[in-house]
Amino acid sequence: MNFEQRQVGLFGILHSNRDFSQPESWGKNQFNNSFPASLACYMYDQGMKLNYLILDKNLKIQHQEIDVTHIVGIPPLSPNLFFSFESDYVPYRKIVTGKLPRVDLVTHDINKNNACLRSIEIKLTALPDNSTYRLPDDQYGCEIVTRPDTIIYLAISIAHEFENSRDKLLNYLQPVCSQIKDWSSIRQVLPFIPQIVNCLDTLLSENLEIQSPLVMQPVWKTMGKTSKLYENCLDIFVWSNFGFTRLFVDITKRLTKSEETIQRPMRSVVWLAKMLYEFALIGKINHKLVVDTLTYNTKNDKAFALSGANTRPYMTCDNLIQPRITKQEIKNIILGGGQNFLSPERRFDAIILSNPDLFDDIL
């Protein structure tokens, strides 16, 4: 593709529900999912595959590669590809009761009557985070903050694979889940969490062939806490739906040994099990009811958050230590002066950190 294109836009995004010639399409929330989609297109154009984190039979994360075509459904530079940001994935509507939540990106094929192709959650993450910035750069990690909607799409993506074999899904879940009479009670649910984890792990480990991409996580690397980008600063990691479960299941295994309450990662385990159990029983998921009623005295603003010190063991590889895309290549991704439409938050702490000369005369 011609990098000399002067029209304001993002590389590879020819058709979308955003007009990148308008400043409002470059707000922080929009940029955080449109830039990663463009970065994926650019990496495809450069002959690169993305890092793919999947679950293996030992319930460990394995690193593979995945072609961007598999993420978006057709070749990413196809003139028939339409990017629909913050939309719902229509094929999943029949599985849920009520309104389906929006996902960061849904792709469509213009040539096939706008048929839905794929859905993907996007998490643009900084490398390092607050827990790892003091460490050597080969030990940097990214914080991952997960929305309840991500757990909902995780559950639906698994349920979708069992639409014609709900009995099989029920066999995994019913022995444990049928014993819980009041799912909203911490006292009732907490003792069952280790068994819930075991039945989910069995379900996943015995059906590895159906795992699919769920979360696209681009990383951008800076020098410590500063705003100065490393020379090699951008790469993309993709989590399969099964792989992503490790972020909250593994920590739940550690927490349940000592906890007297249900913390957020544990609650995500319960949400996942409850939604899958509900689907196995009746063929529908009332996701809003599950998330709104199974709160366990904790706010629903996020499902869980994991620090870079905790995510690094899953993600560590050469491409995390030295991302493949350089800072000079950013001008090949943001086109036609689009950077002038960006308006990041003006935080005073960031301004002070970006002006070290303010402190030059301190002895």
Residue, then its C-alpha position, 0 to 999 in steps of 0.5 A: m500500500n502507498f504510504e504517501q497517501r495524504q488523506v487523513g486516516l489510518f492505514g488499512i481502514l478504508h471503510s468504517n463507521r468512523d469518519f477519520s477526516q473529522p476530529e471527533s473520530w480521534g478522541k481518546n476512546q476512539f483512538n484506543n481501538s481504531f489505532p490497534a486495528s490499523l496497526a494490525c493491518y500495517m503489520y499484515d502489510q509488512g508480512m508479520k503475524l501477531n503473537y497468539l496466546i493459547l491454552d494447551k492441554n496442561l492449562k498453560i499458555q503457549h505462544q503461537e502466531i496468528d495471521v491478521t486475516h484470521i482475526v478480521g475474517i478476510p484479508p485485512l487490506s481487502p476493499n470489501l472489509f468494513f470495520s464497525f467499531e463499538s458494535d454488537y456482534v449480530p450472530y451472538r444475539k440469538i444466544v442472549t436475553g435482552k440487548l447484546p453488549r457492544v464489542d470494540l470491533v466487529t468486521h463485515d464483508i461488504n461484498k456479502n451483504n455486510a455479513c458479520l465476520r469476526s468480533i474482537e475486544i481491544k486492549l491498548t496497553a502500556l509497557p511498562d506499568n507501575s509495577t514493573y517500570r523500576l525493573p530492567d526492560d526485559q522484565y517489563g509487563c503490562e497492566i490489563v484491566t478487563r470490563p464485564d463485557t469482555i467476560i460476557y463475550l468470553a462466555i458467549s464465544i464458548a456457548h456459541e460452539f455448543e449451540n448444537s450440543r448443550d447436553k455436552l456442556l451441561n455434563y461439565l457444569q451441572p455436577v457442581c452448579s446444580q448444588i448452588k441454590d443462591w448464586s448471589s450469596i457469598r456464603q453459599v458460593l465461596p466454598f464451591i469456587p475451587q470445584i467451579v474452577n476444576c469443572l471449567d478447567t476440564l471443559l477447556s482442556e477437553n475442547l481445545e480445538i474450539q478456542s478462538p481469538l477474543v482479545m487483541q492487546p497491542v503494547w506500546k513501550t516507553m523508557g520507564k515511566t517517561s513519555k519517551l518511546y523506545e526505538n522498537c515500541l509497538d507489537i500486538f498480542v492476541w489472546s484466545n478465549f481459552g487463553f484469556t481465562r488464565l488471567f483470572v482463573d490462575i489467580t483465583k486458584r491462589l486466592t481461594k486458599s485464604e479468602e473469606t470473600i469473593q474478590r474480582p477475579m473469583r467473581s469473573v470465574v463465577w460469572l463465566a460458570k453461571m452464564l455457561y450453565e444457564f446456556a446449557l440449561i435453557g439455550k440463552i444467557n441473561h448476561k445483564l442479570v448475572v452481572d448485576t445480581l452477582t456483585y458480591n459487594t464489589k462494584n461492576d466498573k471492571a471485571f478484574a485488573l492484573s498488574g504487569a508483574n502478573t501478566r508478564p509470565y504469560m506474555t514474555c517473549d522476544n517480541l515483548i522485550q523488543p517489539r517489532i514495529t519502530k517509532q519511525e513507522i508510526k507515520n506510516i500508520i497515522l496518515g495525512g496529519g491525523q495526529n493533529f486531531l489527537s487531544p490526549e488528557r492534559r494531566f499535570d503530573a505528565i506535564i511535569l514529568s515531560n519537562p525535566d528541565l524544571f528541576d535542573d538547578i536543584l543540587 
